[in-house]
Amino acid sequence: MKPIFIALALLFLSQGLKAETDSLTISGTLAGLEKNKVIISYTDENGKNQYLSTQGVNDHFVAHVPVQHQPVAARLSVSLPYNPSAGHEMPRPPFNFFIWNKDLVIQGKTSTIISLKIKGDKENNLYNELVQQNAAGELRYQELLQQMINSKSKLSPIDSATRSEEIHKISVENYKKQKDFVREHPDAFASVFLLSRMENLYSADHYVEAWKLSLIHI
């Protein structure tokens, strides 16, 4: 009987180890999170939409998701209570990242979700470089939009035009950085992700060419 018990113990142990290697941990610290929820959504490698939420504890959060055999795009957002004193607030854009095969650590503030810092696998590490390059521009872009919403009836035509011009300038600069990233890293999954969102920023020929370069390296 003793060998049977040993065999069963080894079986349960192997199953436990397999479960650990089949999942990865996404954790981090977001200033301002407190006890609010972090929401992560993505479409897995089988094309199924996945959604999970985890409760923050003193600005910290931990979530577990299945390992993917190829990178998949994911989005992180934070569910914060309504603040009536803030006026008409724009919805905060989610933080885009990738789920693949290694644990991820995310740091930042709930007030600047779009520019969080992420560290983990090579795809996220590389994409993080681009996110941080664009961070100042993205935050200024959101700030300007918020100003225009809150001050819509107060802005003079000149002030409105000035803000619109700055918004356009930021968009052009950030999209240029994204296109440079795609050109310099055609083998990165982040380039495929960016191309899927930038169709209108290329001529038809250049868009097809950029896709071909990325697909060759997949």
C-alpha positions, 0 to 999 in steps of 0.5 A, a space after each residue: 500500500 505504501 508505494 501507492 500512497 507515494 505514487 499518488 503524492 507524486 501525481 498530485 505534486 506534478 499536477 501542482 507544479 504543472 498548474 504553476 508553470 501554466 499560469 503567470 502572475 501580473 502584479 504591481 503598485 499603483 498609487 491611488 489604487 487603495 482598495 479599488 479594482 484592477 480590471 484586465 481583459 484580453 483575447 487569448 491565443 484561442 480567440 476567446 475573450 477573457 476578463 478578470 478583476 482583482 481587488 487592490 490592497 493598499 495600492 497593490 494588486 496581484 492577478 493570475 492568468 494562463 500562460 500563452 504560447 504566443 503574445 496576446 494584446 491585453 488592457 488594464 484599467 482601474 475602477 475608481 469611485 465617481 468624484 463629483 468635484 472633478 466635473 466632467 471627466 474623460 474616461 481614462 484610456 486603458 493601459 495596453 500591454 501583452 500577456 505571454 509566458 513570464 510574470 509581469 510587474 506594473 508600476 505607476 499611478 491611477 491618474 496616469 494609467 496610459 503611461 504605466 511602466 511594465 517589466 517582464 518578458 522581452 515583448 513588454 520590455 521593448 514596448 515599455 520603451 516606446 510607452 515611456 518615450 510617448 508618456 509626456 506627450 500622451 499625458 499632455 494630450 489627455 490634459 488638453 482634452 480635459 481642459 477643452 471639455 471642462 472649459 468649452 463655454 469659457 475658451 475664446 476661439 483663439 485659446 480653443 484653436 491653440 489647444 487644438 493645434 497642440 493636440 494635433 502636434 502631439 498626435 503627429 509626434 507620437 505617431 511618428 515615434 510609433 512608425 519609427 518603432 515599427 520600422 526599427 523592430 519589425 520582428 516585435 509583436 508590439 509592431 504587429 499590435 501598432 500596425 493593427 491600429 495605424 492603418 489610416 496613418 500609412 499610404 496603402 503601399 507603405 502599410 502593406 510593406 510594413 505588414 509584410 516586414 512584420 509577418 516575415 519575422 513572426 
